[in-house]
């Protein structure tokens, strides 16, 4: 079932709530510039194993409202909290991919991990997606500035190029079109706003606050969030395990979806 939840007086986010009677809840936070639909191949599988899957479309993306404001990690974490409070979620697994992983990490620090029993990070854009003077990993600032420029100049072309970098395994042309259409659902201004957030936000402190068992899945061929960032997360989060995916790029949830699903289930159930 799907419904809308108010996160601000004039802003609603869309939530897909699959198998609400499941015996364990997983809350999924998608990466840029997608929606909860990116987890289709998890939502196909996990309810069969008894899990409830809650997919949140971040503001500005998917079926959610697309306000002009609110694209910093604090506000996006607040949106997650509104969903958690409205659905009265407890003892759930918080799972985030890419920018969704960064939002999950900010939620953990900002709300002291309220309700979260375990954390799963998939190619999380943390602690900084941008190379810094004292942090040599991640993307060059100019790469992100170019993404912002292309978003304003020719967003469909930018999305095509981004999709071509996303997966390591060859995807079919229809699959690439599907991925492209998900990106087009976002607003141009929200697409650019999140890119600006990458330039401003850092999560070094946030990582150190995480106490729950944490699974880190990261493709070794990731061209968007380099594998070294997964290693940094593993070092910073005391109770964490890093699983390198040998045949995955940025989208391990599809590149190696069967292994991804089984590893996620094994982590949750142990």
C-alpha positions as CSV (number, residue, x, y, z in Angstrom):
1,X,0.0,0.0,0.0
2,X,1.1,3.5,-0.6
3,X,0.3,6.8,1.2
4,X,1.4,10.3,1.8
5,X,2.7,11.6,5.2
6,X,2.9,15.2,6.1
7,X,6.5,16.2,7.1
8,X,5.8,20.0,7.0
9,X,2.6,21.9,6.8
10,X,2.7,22.0,3.0
11,X,5.0,19.1,2.2
12,X,4.1,15.5,1.9
13,X,6.3,12.5,1.2
14,X,5.2,9.3,-0.4
15,X,5.7,6.0,1.4
16,X,5.4,2.5,0.0
17,X,4.5,0.1,2.8
18,X,4.7,-3.5,1.6
19,X,3.7,-6.4,3.7
20,X,2.8,-4.3,6.8
21,X,2.1,-7.5,8.7
22,X,5.7,-8.7,8.3
23,X,7.6,-9.8,11.4
24,X,10.6,-7.3,10.8
25,X,10.6,-3.9,9.2
26,X,13.2,-2.5,6.9
27,X,13.0,1.2,6.0
28,X,14.7,2.0,2.7
29,X,16.2,5.4,1.8
30,X,17.0,5.7,-1.9
31,X,19.9,7.4,-3.6
32,X,20.1,10.4,-5.9
33,X,18.3,11.0,-8.3
34,X,16.0,8.0,-7.8
35,X,13.0,6.9,-5.7
36,X,12.0,3.9,-3.7
37,X,11.4,2.2,-7.0
38,X,15.2,1.5,-7.2
39,X,14.7,-1.2,-4.6
40,X,12.2,-3.1,-6.8
41,X,14.3,-6.2,-6.7
42,X,14.4,-6.2,-3.0
43,X,10.7,-5.5,-2.7
44,X,10.1,-8.5,-5.0
45,X,12.0,-10.8,-2.6
46,X,12.1,-9.6,1.0
47,X,8.3,-9.9,1.7
48,X,8.5,-13.6,0.7
49,X,11.0,-13.9,3.6
50,X,8.5,-12.3,6.0
51,X,9.8,-8.7,6.0
52,X,7.9,-5.5,5.9
53,X,9.4,-3.1,3.4
54,X,8.9,0.6,3.9
55,X,10.2,2.7,1.0
56,X,10.3,6.5,1.4
57,X,10.5,8.9,-1.6
58,X,12.6,11.8,-0.4
59,X,11.1,15.2,-0.9
60,X,11.8,16.4,-4.5
61,X,11.9,12.9,-5.8
62,X,9.6,10.1,-7.0
63,X,6.0,10.6,-6.0
64,X,6.8,13.0,-3.1
65,X,6.1,16.8,-3.1
66,X,8.8,18.9,-4.6
67,X,9.2,22.0,-2.5
68,X,11.9,24.6,-3.3
69,X,13.5,24.2,0.1
70,X,14.6,21.5,2.6
71,X,17.4,19.5,0.8
72,X,20.1,19.6,3.6
73,X,20.7,16.3,5.5
74,X,19.1,17.7,8.7
75,X,15.8,18.4,7.1
76,X,15.9,15.1,5.1
77,X,16.6,13.2,8.4
78,X,13.7,15.1,10.0
79,X,11.5,13.8,7.1
80,X,12.5,10.3,8.0
81,X,11.7,10.9,11.6
82,X,8.2,12.1,10.6
83,X,7.6,8.8,8.9
84,X,9.0,6.8,11.8
85,X,6.7,8.7,14.2
86,X,3.6,8.5,12.0
87,X,3.9,4.8,11.4
88,X,5.1,4.2,15.0
89,X,8.0,2.2,13.8
90,X,10.2,0.4,16.4
91,X,13.0,-2.1,16.3
92,X,13.5,-1.6,12.5
93,X,16.4,-1.9,10.1
94,X,17.4,1.4,8.5
95,X,18.8,0.9,5.0
96,X,20.2,3.6,2.9
97,X,21.8,3.7,-0.6
98,X,24.3,6.5,-1.6
99,X,22.7,9.8,-0.6
100,X,20.1,7.8,1.2
101,X,22.9,6.3,3.2
102,X,24.1,9.7,4.1
103,X,20.6,10.6,5.3
104,X,20.5,7.4,7.3
105,X,23.8,8.3,9.0
106,X,22.5,11.8,9.9
107,X,19.3,10.3,11.2
108,X,21.3,8.1,13.5
109,X,23.3,11.0,15.0
110,X,20.5,13.6,15.0
111,X,17.9,11.2,16.6
112,X,20.3,9.0,18.5
113,X,19.2,6.1,16.3
114,X,15.7,6.2,17.6
115,X,13.9,3.0,16.8
116,X,16.7,1.5,14.8
117,X,18.0,-2.0,15.8
118,X,20.4,-2.4,12.8
119,X,21.8,-0.2,10.1
120,X,22.6,-1.2,6.5
121,X,24.6,1.1,4.2
122,X,24.9,0.5,0.5
123,X,27.5,2.7,-1.3
124,X,26.8,5.4,1.2
125,X,27.9,8.9,0.3
126,X,29.8,9.4,3.6
127,X,31.6,10.9,5.4
128,X,32.2,13.3,2.4
129,X,31.4,12.6,-1.2
130,X,33.8,15.4,-2.1
131,X,37.6,15.3,-1.8
132,X,38.8,17.7,1.0
133,X,42.2,19.0,1.9
134,X,42.5,16.4,4.7
135,X,40.3,13.7,2.9
136,X,41.7,12.4,-0.4
137,X,38.8,10.1,-1.3
138,X,35.6,10.8,-3.2
139,X,34.8,13.0,-6.2
140,X,36.5,16.2,-7.3
141,X,34.5,19.3,-6.5
142,X,34.6,20.2,-10.2
143,X,32.8,16.9,-11.1
144,X,29.9,17.8,-8.9
145,X,29.8,21.4,-10.1
146,X,29.6,20.0,-13.6
147,X,26.7,17.7,-12.6
148,X,24.9,20.9,-11.3
149,X,25.6,22.8,-14.5
150,X,24.4,19.9,-16.7
151,X,21.2,19.6,-14.5
152,X,20.3,23.2,-15.4
153,X,21.5,22.9,-19.0
154,X,20.2,19.5,-20.1
155,X,18.9,17.3,-17.3
156,X,18.0,14.3,-19.4
157,X,21.4,14.2,-20.9
158,X,23.0,14.4,-17.4
159,X,20.8,11.6,-16.2
160,X,21.8,9.4,-19.2
161,X,25.4,9.9,-18.4
162,X,24.9,9.2,-14.7
163,X,23.0,6.0,-15.5
164,X,25.8,4.8,-17.7
165,X,28.2,5.1,-14.8
166,X,25.8,3.5,-12.2
167,X,26.0,-0.2,-12.9
168,X,29.0,-2.5,-13.4
169,X,27.2,-5.4,-15.1
170,X,25.7,-4.7,-18.5
171,X,22.0,-3.7,-18.2
172,X,19.5,-4.1,-21.1
173,X,18.4,-1.0,-23.0
174,X,14.9,-1.3,-21.5
175,X,16.4,-1.4,-18.0
176,X,18.5,1.7,-18.7
177,X,15.3,3.4,-19.9
178,X,13.5,2.4,-16.7
179,X,16.3,3.8,-14.6
180,X,16.3,7.0,-16.7
181,X,12.5,7.5,-16.2
182,X,12.9,7.2,-12.4
183,X,15.4,10.1,-12.5
184,X,13.1,12.2,-14.6
185,X,10.4,12.0,-11.9
186,X,12.5,14.3,-9.7
187,X,12.3,18.1,-10.0
188,X,15.2,19.8,-11.6
189,X,15.6,22.1,-8.6
190,X,15.7,19.2,-6.1
191,X,18.2,17.3,-8.3
192,X,20.5,20.3,-8.3
193,X,19.9,21.0,-4.6
194,X,21.0,17.6,-3.4
195,X,24.2,18.0,-5.5
196,X,24.8,21.3,-3.7
197,X,24.3,19.5,-0.4
198,X,27.1,17.1,-1.3
199,X,29.4,20.1,-1.5
200,X,28.5,21.4,1.9
201,X,27.8,18.4,4.2
202,X,30.2,16.2,6.1
203,X,29.4,13.2,8.3
204,X,32.7,12.4,10.1
205,X,31.2,13.1,13.5
206,X,28.0,11.4,12.7
207,X,29.7,8.1,11.8
208,X,31.3,7.9,15.3
209,X,27.9,8.2,17.0
210,X,26.6,4.9,15.5
211,X,26.4,2.1,18.0
212,X,24.0,-0.5,16.4
213,X,25.3,-3.4,14.3
214,X,26.0,-2.0,10.8
215,X,26.3,-3.8,7.4
216,X,28.3,-2.0,4.7
217,X,27.9,-3.3,1.2
218,X,30.0,-1.5,-1.4
219,X,30.9,-2.4,-5.0
220,X,34.6,-2.4,-5.7
221,X,34.0,-0.9,-9.2
222,X,31.9,2.0,-7.9
223,X,32.6,5.1,-10.1
224,X,30.3,7.4,-8.1
225,X,31.0,6.7,-4.4
226,X,34.5,5.1,-4.5
227,X,35.1,1.9,-2.5
228,X,37.5,3.7,-0.2
229,X,34.6,5.5,1.4
230,X,33.1,2.1,2.5
231,X,36.5,1.3,4.1
232,X,36.4,4.7,5.9
233,X,32.9,4.0,7.2
234,X,33.9,0.5,8.3
235,X,36.8,2.0,10.3
236,X,34.7,4.7,11.9
237,X,31.7,2.6,12.9
238,X,32.8,0.3,15.7
239,X,30.2,-2.4,15.3
240,X,30.3,-2.7,11.5
241,X,31.2,-5.3,8.8
242,X,32.2,-4.4,5.2
243,X,31.2,-6.7,2.4
244,X,33.1,-5.8,-0.8
245,X,31.0,-6.8,-3.9
246,X,33.5,-8.0,-6.5
247,X,31.1,-7.6,-9.5
248,X,29.3,-4.4,-8.6
249,X,29.5,-0.7,-9.3
250,X,27.3,1.8,-7.6
251,X,24.2,-0.3,-7.8
252,X,25.0,-3.6,-6.0
253,X,21.3,-4.0,-5.3
254,X,20.9,-4.8,-9.0
255,X,24.4,-5.8,-10.1
256,X,24.5,-8.7,-7.7
257,X,20.9,-8.7,-6.6
258,X,20.7,-12.3,-5.4
259,X,23.8,-12.1,-3.3
260,X,22.8,-8.6,-2.1
261,X,19.4,-9.9,-0.9
262,X,20.8,-13.0,0.8
263,X,23.6,-11.0,2.5
264,X,21.0,-8.4,3.8
265,X,18.7,-11.2,5.1
266,X,21.6,-13.0,6.8
267,X,22.7,-9.7,8.5
268,X,19.2,-9.0,9.7
269,X,18.4,-12.5,11.0
270,X,21.7,-13.2,12.8
